[in-house]
């Protein structure tokens, strides 16, 4: 069965009458083709700002309806996966514009895992560095980013807005090897919106880096 999940509108358009509008729907899948449950799908306007978000149903499907006609792009985020964009683009700027002028368009997106091979660990330690995403997401005003560390490392985090401006730094902190090491983000000084974050872990044998997206909703 086709299941709908809540859709959240952001900004001044929130609550506006949406009769006679257009829409976009589709499916989010992983590299094996299986639907991804609980991925957050963002509808980005021509200025690169998120105007709506929703989460995928258990079969990976999502729906945006009542959308004002215009040019949009899609960004998808899910813990354990790299951020993905419509058309398989590597970034939001590289994604082709979706022209929503009439009716409903179908746009599917594929997510790829963020696991990066690291040093061989002990049997009770993760064998690879992995970014596990942030919880909760959306959040207000605090969220926690999780990482798996195959060896002890000094971990730092930076937060950027969608224009690429650095808006928040989490100071480097030494962490032991293990699964689910946590980095707390306090977004109380930030405005509502979509943000990108970059994690860097400096270990003895190498440096790992990974990035993700998060949404602050006040």
Secondary structure, 3 states (H helix, E strand, C coil): CCCCCCEEECCCCCCCCCCCCEEEEEEEECCCCCECCCCEEEEECCCCCEEEEEECCCCCEEEEEEECCEEEEEEEECCCECCEEHHHCCCCCCCCCEEECCCEEECCEECCECCEECCCCCCCCCCEEEEEEEECCCECCEEEEEEEECCCEEEEEEEECCCCCEEEEEEEEEECCEEEEEEEEECCCCCCEEEEEEEEEEECCCEEEEEEEEEECC
